[in-house]
Amino acid sequence: MVKIRPLLSALVNQRLTLERKGDFSRFRCTMTEAVRDEQTAKQLKRANEENEDSAEKDQAAKRIKADGEHTEDEKKYPKKKVALLMAYCGKGYYGMQRNPSASQFRTIEDDLVTALIKSGCIPENHGQDMKKTSFQRCARTDKGVSAAGQVVSLKVWMIEDVMEKINEHLPPQIRVLGLKRVTQSFNSKNNCDARTYSYMLPTVAFAPKDYDTGNIAAFRLEPDTLQRLNHLFSLYKGTHNFHNFTSQKAPSDPSARRYITEMSCGEPFIRSSTEFAVITVRGQSFMMHQIRKMIGLVIAVIKGYAKEDVMERSWGQAKVDVPKAPGLGLVLERVHFDRYNKRFGGDGLHERLEWESEEEAIQDFKEAHIYPTIVETERQEGSMVSWMATLPIHDFEATAVYTRDNKNQKRDNADVGNDSD
């Protein structure tokens, strides 16, 4: 009571003063508005707190629901690490590897990831970050390059009829042909020991340089020419410095040294009245454009534009002009996992990563999608004949000392052990 009296006395004095000045009504209005504003502020604060609580509850409920759904899926369909055998026709695609920052360029992996999500093999939120599935491809194929034996590894929910469900959401030119369980640490790129590529081309590419290319259907490859071709291809066997067979690689760069185990040209055959042949090459790994340049240089030699010794010079320190054959016709045939098979293939828990039982499906896919596309595109566009017309502009005798500024040199996209051809 003692504390209240001074306050009441002060209010009375204030009122008397205001009445004398005629401002009491104004003071009362001001006090009323202040009280009203304070009440409104309290109501708004209470409403905001209620909204925040409601939003947090909704988000928590969604998280619980999503976690519950994932838990149910994982209980029903366990998540396992697998290797998928893929075949695809690369025409119309910008290579194998996905590039989320350039979605306008359609890749094989774009369609694969979409199919994995729609089939229920992976969660939708993993689609933008496939690292969550431990996804890895064995080889990065370049724009327009096809594959009959690509292998990717990732973790998936083992739904019923998993391969059929994935293929239901893929276009006809992309197919999953095989699936095998692998170890949790398996990585299709790092565990790959070697890669085998093929290159299908019209045999007129091996005709003498003065041959009339206006009638390519009439050309037939002579046995002696085929024998010389295989002699030239055999020179690539072993370990060589292929810095001239890619871009922006210095001869001193250790990653330019690559090991080739096999390279040869098979017997010619007729497709749509034109003679074709298939070149096969197996190596530990390849760099960007390496295979196409290896073939391009042999064609230049066999046609008479370059001497045979240019091949040995191309492995030296000097810079040599090496032509790059067209991308059409290049196919990733198969990838090899010899060390993995030796270590885990006989442990009774994991299968060997070999695809003999899928061989018929692989051949059927090549006959239905890959070979017809190569033959028809070559017939319509004449990419090989057009490329051969550029061979005279190359100077195969000239060499240059390779210089490199370590500060300004751009790194090539062809990483060690990662095929990009």
Phi and psi in degrees as a GROMACS rama.xvg file:
@    title "Ramachandran Plot"
@    xaxis  label "Phi"
@    yaxis  label "Psi"
@TYPE xy
-65.8114  -36.4848  VAL-2
-74.2709  -28.6253  LYS-3
-77.536  -34.7075  ILE-4
-56.9308  -47.685  ARG-5
-58.235  -36.3501  PRO-6
-66.5958  -45.1268  LEU-7
-63.9321  -40.4896  LEU-8
-61.6458  -40.2011  SER-9
-66.6815  -39.0164  ALA-10
-66.5377  -41.7889  LEU-11
-62.4658  -45.1476  VAL-12
-61.5064  -38.8232  ASN-13
-65.2362  -40.4386  GLN-14
-65.017  -44.3804  ARG-15
-60.8491  -40.8646  LEU-16
-63.4011  -43.8091  THR-17
-67.2947  -38.7618  LEU-18
-62.4202  -39.539  GLU-19
-64.3893  -34.5009  ARG-20
-89.9384  -6.15704  LYS-21
79.1698  18.0595  GLY-22
-109.1  11.9296  ASP-23
-65.3516  -41.6789  PHE-24
-62.4917  -37.2772  SER-25
-66.0932  -39.4439  ARG-26
-63.4634  -41.5102  PHE-27
-64.7867  -39.7887  ARG-28
-64.152  -41.094  CYS-29
-63.0849  -43.5652  THR-30
-63.8463  -40.4396  MET-31
-64.0668  -43.6958  THR-32
-64.8069  -38.1001  GLU-33
-63.3109  -43.3539  ALA-34
-63.4795  -42.3125  VAL-35
-63.9924  -42.7194  ARG-36
-62.4371  -39.9702  ASP-37
-64.3802  -40.7578  GLU-38
-65.6821  -40.9161  GLN-39
-63.3405  -42.2891  THR-40
-61.6764  -40.9036  ALA-41
-63.9031  -40.1674  LYS-42
-65.4131  -42.0589  GLN-43
-63.9324  -42.0984  LEU-44
-61.7446  -43.0116  LYS-45
-63.7966  -39.3776  ARG-46
-66.6323  -41.5428  ALA-47
-63.2839  -42.1432  ASN-48
-62.8388  -39.9222  GLU-49
-65.2833  -40.014  GLU-50
-64.8915  -42.2179  ASN-51
-63.1551  -42.5277  GLU-52
-62.0245  -40.668  ASP-53
-65.2972  -42.3909  SER-54
-63.8594  -42.6379  ALA-55
-63.0677  -39.3321  GLU-56
-65.2957  -40.5433  LYS-57
-63.5671  -44.5644  ASP-58
-63.8183  -41.342  GLN-59
-63.104  -39.8862  ALA-60
-64.3389  -40.7793  ALA-61
-64.0833  -41.5633  LYS-62
-63.0022  -43.0012  ARG-63
-63.3178  -40.8686  ILE-64
-64.6296  -45.8866  LYS-65
-63.3892  -43.8965  ALA-66
-62.3005  -37.521  ASP-67
-66.0511  -41.0901  GLY-68
-64.1556  -44.513  GLU-69
-62.2923  -41.0057  HIS-70
-62.7457  -42.1329  THR-71
-63.9798  -42.4096  GLU-72
-62.6204  -42.3793  ASP-73
-67.7832  -33.125  GLU-74
-70.1398  -40.0667  LYS-75
-78.1566  -42.3183  LYS-76
-125.32  100.642  TYR-77
-64.2523  146.755  PRO-78
-86.8757  126.962  LYS-79
-133.103  153.144  LYS-80
-85.3466  128.262  LYS-81
-135.02  162.537  VAL-82
-113.355  126.72  ALA-83
-105.056  128.273  LEU-84
-89.0968  122.934  LEU-85
-120.379  149.488  MET-86
-132.58  140.818  ALA-87
-156.811  153.811  TYR-88
-97.7795  121.644  CYS-89
-81.977  -4.49535  GLY-90
-64.4434  130.494  LYS-91
90.3776  -2.94601  GLY-92
-114.915  149.991  TYR-93
-94.024  53.6165  TYR-94
89.3158  -174.88  GLY-95
-84.8975  -48.1602  MET-96
-71.4363  136.574  GLN-97
-78.2097  144.192  ARG-98
-133.019  90.9756  ASN-99
-58.4233  -27.3932  PRO-100
-78.7595  -9.62596  SER-101
-132.323  62.7433  ALA-102
-66.7655  -14.8236  SER-103
-72.3331  -15.8019  GLN-104
-98.5246  103.346  PHE-105
-72.3077  131.412  ARG-106
-122.742  168.083  THR-107
-61.2938  -41.5585  ILE-108
-66.039  -29.0972  GLU-109
-57.4664  -48.8773  ASP-110
-69.5033  -35.2384  ASP-111
-65.5781  -46.6592  LEU-112
-62.0746  -42.1705  VAL-113
-59.3602  -42.6107  THR-114
-67.3132  -37.1753  ALA-115
-64.3404  -38.1191  LEU-116
-70.8974  -49.0484  ILE-117
-64.7128  -30.5643  LYS-118
-79.982  -11.8913  SER-119
87.1102  18.6019  GLY-120
-82.5829  -28.7905  CYS-121
-137.202  154.613  ILE-122
-66.1074  151.848  PRO-123
-62.6715  -36.1119  GLU-124
-73.1924  -6.75014  ASN-125
-85.5112  -12.1487  HIS-126
-62.4734  -33.839  GLY-127
-86.4536  -9.81507  GLN-128
-143.308  83.5261  ASP-129
-71.3894  -6.4613  MET-130
-62.4718  -26.1407  LYS-131
-65.2382  -21.8922  LYS-132
-99.6801  5.31138  THR-133
58.9456  37.7283  SER-134
-71.158  137.955  PHE-135
-154.248  138.185  GLN-136
-97.7983  152.893  ARG-137
-78.1367  -37.7261  CYS-138
-144.669  139.587  ALA-139
-89.5924  105.324  ARG-140
-85.2631  144.846  THR-141
-80.2694  177.278  ASP-142
-55.0441  128.015  LYS-143
81.3821  -7.30901  GLY-144
-81.9505  137.184  VAL-145
-99.6782  173.183  SER-146
-147.629  140.573  ALA-147
-112.61  -11.7918  ALA-148
-146.807  41.9827  GLY-149
-71.2562  146.252  GLN-150
-129.718  130.205  VAL-151
-121.375  150.427  VAL-152
-121.932  142.749  SER-153
-170.995  169.031  LEU-154
-96.4533  129.913  LYS-155
-134.562  158.203  VAL-156
-76.7185  127.095  TRP-157
-80.9779  73.8664  MET-158
-71.074  167.444  ILE-159
-70.273  141.039  GLU-160
51.4786  50.6821  ASP-161
-60.4309  -44.5892  VAL-162
-64.909  -42.3192  MET-163
-63.9076  -39.5322  GLU-164
-65.7416  -41.0846  LYS-165
-64.5365  -46.0484  ILE-166
-65.2127  -26.1516  ASN-167
-61.0526  -26.9558  GLU-168
-106.568  12.173  HIS-169
-108.024  149.437  LEU-170
-68.8234  160.827  PRO-171
-59.2633  -27.6754  PRO-172
-82.4242  3.58647  GLN-173
-129.754  129.846  ILE-174
-141.906  141.726  ARG-175
-93.6747  116.269  VAL-176
-103.062  -14.54  LEU-177
-157.753  155.571  GLY-178
-146.177  131.915  LEU-179
-140.85  142.491  LYS-180
-70.062  141.093  ARG-181
-132.085  173.189  VAL-182
-68.9732  158.733  THR-183
-63.4669  -28.2039  GLN-184
-90.4893  1.35787  SER-185
-65.1274  136.791  PHE-186
-133.808  116.532  ASN-187
-61.97  -28.1958  SER-188
-79.5219  -51.6971  LYS-189
-72.1163  -28.553  ASN-190
-87.7315  -0.726854  ASN-191
-81.3107  127.417  CYS-192
-89.4667  -32.0881  ASP-193
-160.327  162.695  ALA-194
-133.161  140.826  ARG-195
-115.972  126.289  THR-196
-116.156  153.879  TYR-197
-123.541  157.635  SER-198
-138.578  112.499  TYR-199
-97.1548  128.549  MET-200
-149.164  155.192  LEU-201
-69.6002  138.694  PRO-202
-68.3332  -11.8588  THR-203
-61.1544  -16.7112  VAL-204
-61.3151  -24.1274  ALA-205
-99.0578  7.86274  PHE-206
-71.9171  156.271  ALA-207
-57.1982  154.15  PRO-208
-65.6418  -19.4035  LYS-209
-94.5263  9.93384  ASP-210
-72.2876  141.728  TYR-211
-76.2367  107.352  ASP-212
-79.7962  4.9735  THR-213
-71.5232  -15.9028  GLY-214
-133.022  70.2222  ASN-215
-69.8297  -23.6276  ILE-216
-67.5305  -21.7394  ALA-217
-83.1402  -14.3584  ALA-218
-76.6337  140.732  PHE-219
-133.261  135.621  ARG-220
-77.1117  126.694  LEU-221
-78.4508  146.907  GLU-222
-57.1496  -37.2424  PRO-223
-64.7341  -38.3104  ASP-224
-66.8829  -40.5673  THR-225
-62.3533  -39.4553  LEU-226
-64.414  -42.25  GLN-227
-67.1444  -37.2966  ARG-228
-56.2907  -47.8349  LEU-229
-68.8735  -27.6585  ASN-230
-64.9469  -44.9776  HIS-231
-65.1493  -42.7312  LEU-232
-64.5633  -32.5042  PHE-233
-66.6887  -21.6984  SER-234
-65.4519  -22.0532  LEU-235
-75.4015  -16.1516  TYR-236
-62.7549  144.193  LYS-237
101.787  -167.171  GLY-238
-100.405  125.641  THR-239
-136.637  163.349  HIS-240
-91.3466  106.589  ASN-241
-99.1362  33.9121  PHE-242
-63.8253  -25.3612  HIS-243
-81.6812  -3.87982  ASN-244
-106.335  14.2451  PHE-245
-145.369  -166.247  THR-246
-117.786  141.215  SER-247
57.608  44.0684  GLN-248
-119.384  124.293  LYS-249
-80.3358  150.931  ALA-250
-62.9865  -21.7906  PRO-251
-83.8946  -6.34288  SER-252
-74.0365  118.451  ASP-253
-58.9615  -29.5915  PRO-254
-71.5852  -9.05087  SER-255
-78.0173  -14.0105  ALA-256
-83.6625  121.453  ARG-257
-129.189  149.821  ARG-258
-108.625  119.626  TYR-259
-109.236  128.947  ILE-260
-101.441  -32.8022  THR-261
-146.99  143.214  GLU-262
-160.303  124.945  MET-263
-160.129  165.081  SER-264
-113.308  131.525  CYS-265
-83.7466  177.942  GLY-266
-65.4789  141.866  GLU-267
-70.6033  159.415  PRO-268
-148.355  163.866  PHE-269
-103.188  131.297  ILE-270
-135.536  122.099  ARG-271
52.053  46.4426  SER-272
68.4194  4.2679  SER-273
-114.152  139.114  THR-274
-83.3973  131.196  GLU-275
-123.724  164.454  PHE-276
-144.841  160.186  ALA-277
-121.445  124.035  VAL-278
-95.3489  134.652  ILE-279
-119.675  134.72  THR-280
-137.666  134.633  VAL-281
-123.147  132.237  ARG-282
-148.837  164.995  GLY-283
-63.7119  -43.0636  GLN-284
-165.466  162.914  SER-285
-133.222  157.078  PHE-286
-101.44  172.546  MET-287
-54.7701  123.396  MET-288
68.5049  5.32431  HIS-289
-60.2073  -47.8974  GLN-290
-64.5153  -43.63  ILE-291
-63.6258  -33.553  ARG-292
-76.7281  -34.5076  LYS-293
-60.5226  -43.6233  MET-294
-70.4649  -41.3481  ILE-295
-59.88  -39.2115  GLY-296
-69.1253  -40.2612  LEU-297
-64.419  -40.2413  VAL-298
-61.4248  -41.7595  ILE-299
-61.8434  -36.9622  ALA-300
-71.8464  -46.4681  VAL-301
-67.0885  -28.2036  ILE-302
-84.704  -11.5042  LYS-303
97.2324  9.76785  GLY-304
-80.8904  -23.9661  TYR-305
-138.15  155.28  ALA-306
-85.7128  159.13  LYS-307
-62.6032  -29.8999  GLU-308
-68.7893  -10.0412  ASP-309
-63.8486  -26.7299  VAL-310
-66.7958  -45.2834  MET-311
-67.8089  -37.1829  GLU-312
-64.596  -31.3278  ARG-313
-67.8918  -18.8185  SER-314
-91.2702  -3.07125  TRP-315
-84.5315  -165.15  GLY-316
-79.5713  -23.5047  GLN-317
-74.5477  155.664  ALA-318
-84.6784  124.079  LYS-319
-119.896  139.852  VAL-320
-78.0802  109.224  ASP-321
-114.918  119.946  VAL-322
-73.1544  150.865  PRO-323
-110.314  116.912  LYS-324
-66.1669  158.798  ALA-325
-60.0634  153.985  PRO-326
-74.24  -26.1935  GLY-327
-60.2078  130.424  LEU-328
107.062  -15.5245  GLY-329
-82.4812  128.719  LEU-330
-136.5  130.193  VAL-331
-76.7691  108.292  LEU-332
-80.2013  -50.6151  GLU-333
-162.293  160.732  ARG-334
-122.076  151.404  VAL-335
-120.515  137.258  HIS-336
-128.314  57.1302  PHE-337
-62.751  -46.6293  ASP-338
-66.4574  -40.7757  ARG-339
-62.3189  -44.884  TYR-340
-62.3387  -38.501  ASN-341
-66.8674  -36.3038  LYS-342
-83.7189  -41.6871  ARG-343
-114.251  -14.8559  PHE-344
-65.3353  -22.8537  GLY-345
-114.04  19.7678  GLY-346
-84.5427  -2.24459  ASP-347
83.0845  -7.06576  GLY-348
-110.763  -29.5991  LEU-349
-123.39  151.673  HIS-350
-88.2087  154.201  GLU-351
-71.6714  139.919  ARG-352
-84.566  70.4263  LEU-353
-130.112  149.308  GLU-354
-126.447  43.7172  TRP-355
-61.5542  -40.7595  GLU-356
-69.3992  -18.6403  SER-357
-95.835  1.08592  GLU-358
-60.236  -40.2122  GLU-359
-64.0091  -42.1958  GLU-360
-65.204  -35.8384  ALA-361
-63.4789  -47.1602  ILE-362
-64.2604  -39.7198  GLN-363
-62.0725  -40.4781  ASP-364
-65.9124  -42.4297  PHE-365
-62.4966  -41.8584  LYS-366
-69.0367  -30.52  GLU-367
-86.7469  -32.176  ALA-368
-124.859  -41.5835  HIS-369
-83.0043  -56.7926  ILE-370
-61.3986  -46.3418  TYR-371
-60.1071  -36.0856  PRO-372
-65.56  -42.4254  THR-373
-63.8453  -47.6225  ILE-374
-63.9376  -47.282  VAL-375
-68.554  -40.552  GLU-376
-65.9563  -39.3501  THR-377
-64.9303  -38.8564  GLU-378
-66.0846  -40.3074  ARG-379
-79.7998  -41.0738  GLN-380
-102.085  -23.8881  GLU-381
58.9992  44.7591  GLY-382
-63.3912  -36.7173  SER-383
-69.8571  -44.7318  MET-384
-63.4045  -41.5803  VAL-385
-63.5545  -40.1081  SER-386
-67.3228  -39.0985  TRP-387
-60.29  -29.7821  MET-388
-67.5328  -16.0533  ALA-389
-90.4984  -9.81482  THR-390
-61.3451  -36.5359  LEU-391
-62.9175  -20.0528  PRO-392
-81.525  -10.1959  ILE-393
-81.192  140.475  HIS-394
-106.686  98.4785  ASP-395
-82.4579  -10.4131  PHE-396
-89.9326  -26.9136  GLU-397
-73.8466  142.076  ALA-398
-133.899  159.21  THR-399
-142.551  148.683  ALA-400
-73.3027  130.99  VAL-401
-81.89  120.578  TYR-402
-112.092  150.163  THR-403
-146.054  128.416  ARG-404
-99.5597  109.677  ASP-405
-61.5222  -25.0873  ASN-406
-79.7668  -33.8009  LYS-407
-105.177  -9.90186  ASN-408
-66.1663  125.732  GLN-409
-82.3551  139.321  LYS-410
-78.4474  139.16  ARG-411
-75.8732  153.252  ASP-412
-74.384  -10.4822  ASN-413
-82.4273  100.534  ALA-414
-80.9407  160.177  ASP-415
-61.5151  130.57  VAL-416
75.6544  9.52964  GLY-417
-125.182  111.585  ASN-418
-77.0426  129.283  ASP-419
-123.231  7.17899  SER-420
